[in-house]
Amino acid sequence: MNETRRVLIAADKFKGSLTAVQVAERVTAGLRRVVPDLAVEALPVADGGDGTVDAAVAAGFERREVRVAGPLGEEVTAAFALRDGTAVVEMAEASGLQRLPAGVFAPLTASTYGSGELLRAALDAGARTIVFGVGGSATTDGGAGMLSALGARFLTEAGEPVAPGGGALAGLARADLSGLDPRLSSVELVLASDVDNPLTGPKGAPAVYGPQKGASPDDVETLDAALAHFAKVLEAEVGPRAAEYAASPGAGAAGGIGYGALLLGARFRAGIEVMLDVLGFAPALDRASLVITGEGSLDEQTLHGKAPAGVAAAARAAGRPVVAVCGRLALAEEALHRAGIAHAYPLTSVEPDVAKCIADAGPILERLATRIAETHLS
């Protein structure tokens, strides 16, 4: 590894401590303490959830900001990324848990309307391909709010629009998709997600993810029934594909917004695979002799479509060695090796106190990076 050594840092954020960009900066600083002239390429990555727009901007996309509705209807400033006719839209920017006041949840009433406004803004900006990253949502409305923002109408028996949120869909009598923005039919829409749950049932959006959004067991039951009813009413409007989409992988992503995206003709792909394509990972990988990936917690979830697993799989296919950095390591060495990661370096190996790791993640990560340089580059 001594000839033309070049390190590619392709790590996700350490949630609550460091952005993906900051992770790359700290790792670079630590590596160069040991090898001052080391060639380092940073390509912050994301898997479709929060941080996806930031990763695209770090890769050279233009950041665009727009005022949209937050999950509770209040106006917020949300961003999407644009380059050469491709837009990266992150639903969490408009409808994410991060948009709720601290300690406040609204499982029955939070709406994805603002996510639809973000998609419309991308269309207005001339996007011909839209990568729609979903994750980190505050919502469980099956994408009804998003579809409403794009021109669909969801009406009660009295002909009134149903109230925002998944709970109100129990009162849905009629769906009318004829007013959907016609530009959607000529755009390639990619649903980028790291989960493949269906819309309803024991593995559906309310049952699996509702509790993370403050849903009680009764709320979960209410939401599951409401989303099943939503899909049933949509069958009358669009035919049997409404039921097919409800059972499809990804329909349950981000509180069922995946279902709404599939109704719009979206193609479902693993979020990290899409983002690696969009960010230009393959050519960067070709130039690298060592890849460093990572995220806040390397655990079982990592192995199911999270960014480090996607990076490691691509690197292994290209014959490049991979090591990982993380805040916390909860995977055995064997599992890491199966995923294509030679070794993982957790912050807790430097500082056992987890609270200190969170508070001082940057300096500790730099120290870890010096270890990586001494072991793999010296």
GIRA-V735070 format. One line per field, one symbol per residue. phi: phi as a letter, one per 30 degrees, with the letter a starting at -180 (. if undefined). A space follows every 50 residues. Layout:
BEGIN
phi->???
END
This chain:
BEGIN
phi->.ddhdbcccbcddceibbddddeddddedddddcbecddbccbebacjdd jddedddddjdddccbdbdddcjddbcbbbcbahicccccddecbdeddd deicbbeccdbceddddddddddddjdcbbccdblidccbciiddedddc jdbbcdedicddddjdedddcdcbcbcdceeddddccdccdcbcbbdddb jdcdedddceedcjddeddedddddddddeddddedccidddddddcdej dddhijdededdddjdcdbeeddddddddidedddedccbccclaebcbe dedcjdeedddddddddcicdbbbcadbcbbdeddddddjcdaccdeddc bdddddeddceddddedddddddddcbd
END
